[in-house]
């Protein structure tokens, strides 16, 4: 399971980005993909799914 750091998460809009620890790519995360509440700088594990707009994190939880 990939790990990363939350770059930012806008709670009022319900989305943000995670920086993957291995690839350093940004992965979009929507509030619907969260298991735990997250904020900037949180270390997380997640799974990735591809949609028409690119990579999207799901099952995001803090480490």
Backbone atoms as SQL, in Angstrom:
CREATE TABLE atoms (id INTEGER PRIMARY KEY, chain TEXT, resi INTEGER, resn TEXT, atom TEXT, x REAL, y REAL, z REAL);
INSERT INTO atoms VALUES
  (1, 'A', 1, 'UNK', 'N', 0.855, -1.180, 0.000),
  (2, 'A', 1, 'UNK', 'CA', 0.000, 0.000, 0.000),
  (3, 'A', 1, 'UNK', 'C', 0.897, 1.239, 0.000),
  (4, 'A', 2, 'UNK', 'N', 0.638, 2.189, -0.889),
  (5, 'A', 2, 'UNK', 'CA', 1.461, 3.400, -0.949),
  (6, 'A', 2, 'UNK', 'C', 1.356, 4.230, 0.335),
  (7, 'A', 3, 'UNK', 'N', 2.406, 4.984, 0.604),
  (8, 'A', 3, 'UNK', 'CA', 2.396, 5.940, 1.704),
  (9, 'A', 3, 'UNK', 'C', 2.714, 7.309, 1.131),
  (10, 'A', 4, 'UNK', 'N', 2.316, 8.341, 1.853),
  (11, 'A', 4, 'UNK', 'CA', 2.582, 9.692, 1.395),
  (12, 'A', 4, 'UNK', 'C', 2.331, 10.711, 2.483),
  (13, 'A', 5, 'UNK', 'N', 2.485, 11.970, 2.100),
  (14, 'A', 5, 'UNK', 'CA', 2.268, 13.095, 2.997),
  (15, 'A', 5, 'UNK', 'C', 1.198, 13.986, 2.388),
  (16, 'A', 6, 'UNK', 'N', 0.238, 14.395, 3.202),
  (17, 'A', 6, 'UNK', 'CA', -0.816, 15.292, 2.725),
  (18, 'A', 6, 'UNK', 'C', -0.180, 16.652, 2.443),
  (19, 'A', 7, 'UNK', 'N', -0.264, 17.095, 1.179),
  (20, 'A', 7, 'UNK', 'CA', 0.266, 18.400, 0.781),
  (21, 'A', 7, 'UNK', 'C', -0.645, 19.497, 1.339),
  (22, 'A', 8, 'UNK', 'N', -1.933, 19.345, 1.070),
  (23, 'A', 8, 'UNK', 'CA', -2.953, 20.212, 1.665),
  (24, 'A', 8, 'UNK', 'C', -4.293, 19.516, 1.548),
  (25, 'A', 9, 'UNK', 'N', -5.223, 19.905, 2.411),
  (26, 'A', 9, 'UNK', 'CA', -6.584, 19.400, 2.325),
  (27, 'A', 9, 'UNK', 'C', -7.515, 20.530, 2.729),
  (28, 'A', 10, 'UNK', 'N', -8.358, 20.946, 1.787),
  (29, 'A', 10, 'UNK', 'CA', -9.315, 22.027, 2.029),
  (30, 'A', 10, 'UNK', 'C', -10.618, 21.402, 2.530),
  (31, 'A', 11, 'UNK', 'N', -10.781, 21.433, 3.843),
  (32, 'A', 11, 'UNK', 'CA', -11.942, 20.790, 4.459),
  (33, 'A', 11, 'UNK', 'C', -13.261, 21.384, 3.962),
  (34, 'A', 12, 'UNK', 'N', -13.316, 22.703, 3.793),
  (35, 'A', 12, 'UNK', 'CA', -14.545, 23.353, 3.351),
  (36, 'A', 12, 'UNK', 'C', -14.937, 22.966, 1.926),
  (37, 'A', 13, 'UNK', 'N', -13.955, 22.629, 1.092),
  (38, 'A', 13, 'UNK', 'CA', -14.260, 22.209, -0.289),
  (39, 'A', 13, 'UNK', 'C', -14.226, 20.704, -0.454),
  (40, 'A', 14, 'UNK', 'N', -13.612, 19.989, 0.504),
  (41, 'A', 14, 'UNK', 'CA', -13.651, 18.528, 0.499),
  (42, 'A', 14, 'UNK', 'C', -12.640, 17.831, -0.392),
  (43, 'A', 15, 'UNK', 'N', -11.502, 18.492, -0.669),
  (44, 'A', 15, 'UNK', 'CA', -10.484, 17.823, -1.479),
  (45, 'A', 15, 'UNK', 'C', -9.094, 18.342, -1.149),
  (46, 'A', 16, 'UNK', 'N', -8.085, 17.623, -1.645),
  (47, 'A', 16, 'UNK', 'CA', -6.703, 18.026, -1.462),
  (48, 'A', 16, 'UNK', 'C', -5.792, 17.121, -2.271),
  (49, 'A', 17, 'UNK', 'N', -4.514, 17.108, -1.906),
  (50, 'A', 17, 'UNK', 'CA', -3.530, 16.300, -2.616),
  (51, 'A', 17, 'UNK', 'C', -2.583, 15.637, -1.631),
  (52, 'A', 18, 'UNK', 'N', -2.127, 14.443, -2.014),
  (53, 'A', 18, 'UNK', 'CA', -1.126, 13.693, -1.269),
  (54, 'A', 18, 'UNK', 'C', 0.110, 13.611, -2.158),
  (55, 'A', 19, 'UNK', 'N', 1.295, 13.779, -1.561),
  (56, 'A', 19, 'UNK', 'CA', 2.550, 13.580, -2.279),
  (57, 'A', 19, 'UNK', 'C', 3.030, 12.162, -1.952),
  (58, 'A', 20, 'UNK', 'N', 3.116, 11.319, -2.973),
  (59, 'A', 20, 'UNK', 'CA', 3.544, 9.933, -2.797),
  (60, 'A', 20, 'UNK', 'C', 5.006, 9.888, -2.345),
  (61, 'A', 21, 'UNK', 'N', 5.301, 9.112, -1.297),
  (62, 'A', 21, 'UNK', 'CA', 6.662, 9.026, -0.770),
  (63, 'A', 21, 'UNK', 'C', 7.652, 8.464, -1.783),
  (64, 'A', 22, 'UNK', 'N', 7.236, 7.504, -2.578),
  (65, 'A', 22, 'UNK', 'CA', 8.147, 6.841, -3.502),
  (66, 'A', 22, 'UNK', 'C', 8.315, 7.604, -4.822),
  (67, 'A', 23, 'UNK', 'N', 7.201, 7.956, -5.462),
  (68, 'A', 23, 'UNK', 'CA', 7.263, 8.569, -6.792),
  (69, 'A', 23, 'UNK', 'C', 7.303, 10.096, -6.757),
  (70, 'A', 24, 'UNK', 'N', 6.947, 10.686, -5.624),
  (71, 'A', 24, 'UNK', 'CA', 6.845, 12.152, -5.453),
  (72, 'A', 24, 'UNK', 'C', 5.747, 12.767, -6.315),
  (73, 'A', 25, 'UNK', 'N', 4.858, 11.938, -6.878),
  (74, 'A', 25, 'UNK', 'CA', 3.721, 12.441, -7.655),
  (75, 'A', 25, 'UNK', 'C', 2.625, 12.943, -6.720),
  (76, 'A', 26, 'UNK', 'N', 1.844, 13.905, -7.222),
  (77, 'A', 26, 'UNK', 'CA', 0.668, 14.364, -6.491),
  (78, 'A', 26, 'UNK', 'C', -0.500, 13.453, -6.841),
  (79, 'A', 27, 'UNK', 'N', -1.243, 13.050, -5.813),
  (80, 'A', 27, 'UNK', 'CA', -2.424, 12.214, -5.995),
  (81, 'A', 27, 'UNK', 'C', -3.613, 12.961, -5.399),
  (82, 'A', 28, 'UNK', 'N', -4.641, 13.160, -6.200),
  (83, 'A', 28, 'UNK', 'CA', -5.851, 13.846, -5.758),
  (84, 'A', 28, 'UNK', 'C', -6.557, 13.025, -4.689),
  (85, 'A', 29, 'UNK', 'N', -7.113, 13.678, -3.691),
  (86, 'A', 29, 'UNK', 'CA', -7.918, 12.986, -2.680),
  (87, 'A', 29, 'UNK', 'C', -9.196, 13.795, -2.425),
  (88, 'A', 30, 'UNK', 'N', -10.317, 13.084, -2.435),
  (89, 'A', 30, 'UNK', 'CA', -11.625, 13.680, -2.162),
  (90, 'A', 30, 'UNK', 'C', -12.077, 13.201, -0.791),
  (91, 'A', 31, 'UNK', 'N', -12.876, 13.992, -0.122),
  (92, 'A', 31, 'UNK', 'CA', -13.360, 13.641, 1.215),
  (93, 'A', 31, 'UNK', 'C', -14.021, 12.254, 1.235),
  (94, 'A', 32, 'UNK', 'N', -14.611, 11.843, 0.130),
  (95, 'A', 32, 'UNK', 'CA', -15.266, 10.522, 0.073),
  (96, 'A', 32, 'UNK', 'C', -14.256, 9.374, 0.139),
  (97, 'A', 33, 'UNK', 'N', -12.964, 9.662, -0.081),
  (98, 'A', 33, 'UNK', 'CA', -11.936, 8.633, -0.030),
  (99, 'A', 33, 'UNK', 'C', -11.232, 8.529, 1.309),
  (100, 'A', 34, 'UNK', 'N', -11.673, 9.321, 2.287),
  (101, 'A', 34, 'UNK', 'CA', -11.011, 9.350, 3.592),
  (102, 'A', 34, 'UNK', 'C', -11.608, 8.345, 4.572),
  (103, 'A', 35, 'UNK', 'N', -10.735, 7.672, 5.304),
  (104, 'A', 35, 'UNK', 'CA', -11.151, 6.872, 6.462),
  (105, 'A', 35, 'UNK', 'C', -10.972, 7.733, 7.709),
  (106, 'A', 36, 'UNK', 'N', -9.814, 8.419, 7.797),
  (107, 'A', 36, 'UNK', 'CA', -9.518, 9.342, 8.900),
  (108, 'A', 36, 'UNK', 'C', -9.532, 10.774, 8.383),
  (109, 'A', 37, 'UNK', 'N', -9.871, 11.699, 9.273),
  (110, 'A', 37, 'UNK', 'CA', -9.785, 13.117, 8.942),
  (111, 'A', 37, 'UNK', 'C', -8.311, 13.476, 8.789),
  (112, 'A', 38, 'UNK', 'N', -7.957, 14.230, 7.748),
  (113, 'A', 38, 'UNK', 'CA', -6.552, 14.578, 7.495),
  (114, 'A', 38, 'UNK', 'C', -6.361, 16.080, 7.366),
  (115, 'A', 39, 'UNK', 'N', -5.101, 16.482, 7.575),
  (116, 'A', 39, 'UNK', 'CA', -4.713, 17.881, 7.385),
  (117, 'A', 39, 'UNK', 'C', -3.305, 17.902, 6.810),
  (118, 'A', 40, 'UNK', 'N', -2.832, 19.057, 6.389),
  (119, 'A', 40, 'UNK', 'CA', -1.496, 19.195, 5.799),
  (120, 'A', 40, 'UNK', 'C', -0.435, 18.593, 6.711),
  (121, 'A', 41, 'UNK', 'N', 0.532, 17.924, 6.084),
  (122, 'A', 41, 'UNK', 'CA', 1.685, 17.307, 6.738),
  (123, 'A', 41, 'UNK', 'C', 1.391, 15.957, 7.407),
  (124, 'A', 42, 'UNK', 'N', 0.142, 15.482, 7.405),
  (125, 'A', 42, 'UNK', 'CA', -0.159, 14.157, 7.951),
  (126, 'A', 42, 'UNK', 'C', 0.465, 13.086, 7.065),
  (127, 'A', 43, 'UNK', 'N', 1.057, 12.064, 7.684),
  (128, 'A', 43, 'UNK', 'CA', 1.560, 10.892, 6.960),
  (129, 'A', 43, 'UNK', 'C', 0.386, 9.922, 6.835),
  (130, 'A', 44, 'UNK', 'N', 0.184, 9.385, 5.618),
  (131, 'A', 44, 'UNK', 'CA', -0.972, 8.540, 5.362),
  (132, 'A', 44, 'UNK', 'C', -0.609, 7.315, 4.520),
  (133, 'A', 45, 'UNK', 'N', -1.467, 6.300, 4.599),
  (134, 'A', 45, 'UNK', 'CA', -1.452, 5.194, 3.653),
  (135, 'A', 45, 'UNK', 'C', -2.728, 5.332, 2.844),
  (136, 'A', 46, 'UNK', 'N', -2.707, 4.799, 1.632),
  (137, 'A', 46, 'UNK', 'CA', -3.877, 4.931, 0.757),
  (138, 'A', 46, 'UNK', 'C', -3.781, 3.927, -0.376),
  (139, 'A', 47, 'UNK', 'N', -4.883, 3.801, -1.090),
  (140, 'A', 47, 'UNK', 'CA', -4.904, 3.013, -2.315),
  (141, 'A', 47, 'UNK', 'C', -5.189, 3.978, -3.456),
  (142, 'A', 48, 'UNK', 'N', -4.807, 3.580, -4.662),
  (143, 'A', 48, 'UNK', 'CA', -4.968, 4.456, -5.831),
  (144, 'A', 48, 'UNK', 'C', -5.927, 3.818, -6.818),
  (145, 'A', 49, 'UNK', 'N', -6.816, 4.652, -7.347),
  (146, 'A', 49, 'UNK', 'CA', -7.664, 4.211, -8.459),
  (147, 'A', 49, 'UNK', 'C', -7.517, 5.234, -9.571),
  (148, 'A', 50, 'UNK', 'N', -7.637, 4.766, -10.794),
  (149, 'A', 50, 'UNK', 'CA', -7.581, 5.649, -11.954),
  (150, 'A', 50, 'UNK', 'C', -9.003, 6.020, -12.352),
  (151, 'A', 51, 'UNK', 'N', -9.215, 7.295, -12.611),
  (152, 'A', 51, 'UNK', 'CA', -10.489, 7.705, -13.202),
  (153, 'A', 51, 'UNK', 'C', -10.164, 8.537, -14.432),
  (154, 'A', 52, 'UNK', 'N', -11.168, 9.105, -15.065),
  (155, 'A', 52, 'UNK', 'CA', -10.933, 9.825, -16.315),
  (156, 'A', 52, 'UNK', 'C', -10.053, 11.060, -16.154),
  (157, 'A', 53, 'UNK', 'N', -9.915, 11.549, -14.921),
  (158, 'A', 53, 'UNK', 'CA', -9.087, 12.732, -14.677),
  (159, 'A', 53, 'UNK', 'C', -7.689, 12.388, -14.157),
  (160, 'A', 54, 'UNK', 'N', -7.423, 11.123, -13.887),
  (161, 'A', 54, 'UNK', 'CA', -6.102, 10.733, -13.399),
  (162, 'A', 54, 'UNK', 'C', -6.192, 9.891, -12.142),
  (163, 'A', 55, 'UNK', 'N', -5.107, 9.910, -11.361),
  (164, 'A', 55, 'UNK', 'CA', -5.033, 9.112, -10.142),
  (165, 'A', 55, 'UNK', 'C', -5.813, 9.772, -9.021),
  (166, 'A', 56, 'UNK', 'N', -6.486, 8.920, -8.237),
  (167, 'A', 56, 'UNK', 'CA', -7.300, 9.395, -7.123),
  (168, 'A', 56, 'UNK', 'C', -7.058, 8.470, -5.935),
  (169, 'A', 57, 'UNK', 'N', -6.820, 9.050, -4.766),
  (170, 'A', 57, 'UNK', 'CA', -6.593, 8.268, -3.555),
  (171, 'A', 57, 'UNK', 'C', -7.919, 7.832, -2.949),
  (172, 'A', 58, 'UNK', 'N', -7.919, 6.610, -2.391),
  (173, 'A', 58, 'UNK', 'CA', -9.090, 6.120, -1.663),
  (174, 'A', 58, 'UNK', 'C', -8.585, 5.365, -0.446),
  (175, 'A', 59, 'UNK', 'N', -9.466, 5.113, 0.502),
  (176, 'A', 59, 'UNK', 'CA', -9.127, 4.418, 1.754),
  (177, 'A', 59, 'UNK', 'C', -7.918, 5.067, 2.427),
  (178, 'A', 60, 'UNK', 'N', -7.951, 6.392, 2.509),
  (179, 'A', 60, 'UNK', 'CA', -6.847, 7.167, 3.086),
  (180, 'A', 60, 'UNK', 'C', -6.972, 7.145, 4.604),
  (181, 'A', 61, 'UNK', 'N', -5.866, 6.734, 5.267),
  (182, 'A', 61, 'UNK', 'CA', -5.858, 6.764, 6.713),
  (183, 'A', 61, 'UNK', 'C', -4.491, 7.169, 7.232),
  (184, 'A', 62, 'UNK', 'N', -4.494, 7.816, 8.402),
  (185, 'A', 62, 'UNK', 'CA', -3.241, 8.282, 9.007),
  (186, 'A', 62, 'UNK', 'C', -2.403, 7.101, 9.463),
  (187, 'A', 63, 'UNK', 'N', -1.091, 7.328, 9.423),
  (188, 'A', 63, 'UNK', 'CA', -0.146, 6.318, 9.932),
  (189, 'A', 63, 'UNK', 'C', 0.106, 6.635, 11.398);
